[in-house]
Amino acid sequence: MNDQINALTTTISQQLQSFRNREIDQQTIDWYQQQVSTNNAAIIKKLSISDLDLLTLIDLHPDSRVSDLTNFVNLRQGTISKVITKFVRLHLAEKYHRDNNRKNTYVKLTENGMELVQLHNEFHQQNKEKMIAAFNDFSVNDLSVVARFLTKLNQMD
């Protein structure tokens, strides 16, 4: 029993790590490039799913301070700042200051950034539909166990 639990723990850990660190694969890049404008075609190859999730977060919280974004995602302010600097370099977002206050840096999306957010939302909707189809292979009880397990896992210190 212990060997089975150890093997399952290793498999689950590897699968979660793979899911958490996934980059945009070629199939996803191809899908985005079929949908995206010419301006963003080369940019999409330089972004991860996590980058696109952060773009979406910025869209959901427009004109937020960079430091405020840490309240909505499990990333440190330094990490968010680095990614936002990347977005600025790629013309997906703009940093600005209000009322001559240089202390607080705010961020907003450009048109290119908003286009990628819209496509990313479509991408998530398609993935949700695929996930629902995959769920048909499992009972409600099976899915409840998985949901409880993932919740418990995310609550670990």
C-alpha positions in Angstrom: 0.0 0.0 0.0 2.8 2.4 0.9 4.5 1.8 -2.5 1.2 2.5 -4.3 0.7 5.7 -2.4 4.3 6.8 -3.1 3.9 6.0 -6.8 0.6 7.9 -7.0 2.1 10.9 -5.1 4.9 11.0 -7.6 2.6 10.8 -10.5 0.2 13.4 -9.1 3.1 15.8 -8.3 4.6 15.4 -11.8 1.2 16.0 -13.4 0.4 19.1 -11.3 3.9 20.5 -11.9 3.5 20.0 -15.6 0.1 21.7 -15.6 1.3 24.6 -13.5 4.4 25.3 -15.6 2.9 24.7 -19.0 4.0 26.9 -21.8 2.2 27.5 -24.9 2.6 24.4 -27.1 2.8 24.4 -30.9 -0.9 23.5 -31.2 -1.9 26.4 -29.0 0.4 28.8 -30.8 -1.1 27.7 -34.1 -4.6 28.3 -32.8 -3.7 31.8 -31.5 -1.9 32.6 -34.8 -5.0 31.7 -36.8 -7.1 34.0 -34.6 -4.7 36.9 -33.9 -4.0 40.1 -35.8 -0.7 40.6 -37.6 0.5 42.8 -34.7 0.3 40.0 -32.2 1.3 37.0 -34.3 5.0 37.1 -33.4 4.3 38.2 -29.8 2.2 35.1 -28.9 5.3 32.9 -29.2 7.0 34.9 -26.4 4.2 34.4 -23.9 3.3 31.6 -21.5 -0.2 30.7 -20.4 0.6 32.4 -17.0 1.5 35.6 -18.9 -1.8 35.5 -20.7 -3.6 34.9 -17.3 -1.8 38.0 -15.9 -3.0 40.0 -18.9 -6.5 38.9 -18.2 -6.1 39.9 -14.6 -5.0 43.4 -15.6 -8.1 43.6 -17.8 -10.3 42.5 -14.9 -8.8 45.2 -12.7 -8.2 48.2 -15.0 -6.0 51.0 -13.9 -4.7 49.1 -10.9 -1.5 49.8 -9.2 1.1 47.1 -9.9 1.2 46.5 -6.1 -2.6 46.0 -6.0 -2.4 43.1 -8.5 -0.7 40.9 -5.8 -4.1 40.8 -4.1 -5.6 38.9 -7.0 -2.9 36.3 -7.8 -0.4 34.2 -6.0 2.6 36.0 -7.3 5.0 38.4 -5.6 5.1 42.0 -6.6 8.6 41.7 -8.1 7.5 38.9 -10.3 4.4 40.8 -11.5 6.6 43.9 -12.1 9.0 41.8 -14.3 6.2 40.4 -16.3 4.5 43.8 -16.7 7.8 45.2 -17.9 7.8 42.4 -20.5 4.3 43.4 -21.5 5.3 47.0 -21.9 8.3 46.0 -24.1 5.9 44.0 -26.2 3.4 46.8 -26.4 0.7 44.8 -24.6 0.4 47.2 -21.6 1.4 50.7 -20.5 2.7 51.9 -17.2 1.8 55.3 -16.0 1.6 57.6 -12.9 -1.3 59.8 -11.7 -1.2 63.4 -10.5 2.6 63.7 -10.5 2.8 60.8 -8.0 5.9 58.9 -9.1 5.5 56.5 -6.1 2.5 54.5 -7.5 2.8 52.9 -10.8 -0.4 52.0 -12.6 -0.9 49.6 -15.5 -3.4 49.4 -18.3 -3.7 47.3 -21.5 -3.1 48.5 -25.0 -5.3 47.4 -27.9 -2.8 44.6 -28.6 -3.1 43.4 -25.0 -6.9 43.6 -25.0 -6.9 41.5 -28.2 -4.9 38.8 -26.6 -7.1 38.8 -23.5 -10.2 38.3 -25.7 -8.5 35.4 -27.5 -7.3 34.0 -24.2 -10.8 34.0 -22.9 -12.0 32.1 -26.0 -9.1 29.7 -25.5 -10.2 29.1 -21.8 -13.8 28.6 -22.9 -12.8 26.0 -25.5 -10.6 24.2 -22.8 -13.6 24.3 -20.4 -15.7 22.6 -23.0 -13.0 19.9 -23.5 -12.7 19.4 -19.7 -16.5 19.0 -19.4 -16.3 16.4 -22.2 -13.5 14.6 -20.3 -15.5 14.7 -17.1 -18.1 12.5 -18.8 -15.7 9.6 -18.2 -16.0 10.0 -14.4 -18.8 9.9 -11.9 -19.9 12.9 -9.8 -18.4 11.1 -6.8 -15.0 10.7 -8.6 -15.0 14.4 -9.5 -15.9 15.4 -6.0 -12.9 13.4 -4.7 -10.6 15.2 -7.2 -12.1 18.6 -6.2 -11.6 17.9 -2.5 -8.1 16.6 -3.1 -7.0 19.7 -5.1 -8.6 22.0 -2.6 -6.8 20.3 0.3 -3.5 20.4 -1.7 -3.9 24.1 -2.4 -4.4 24.7 1.3 -1.1 23.1 2.3 1.5 25.3 4.0 
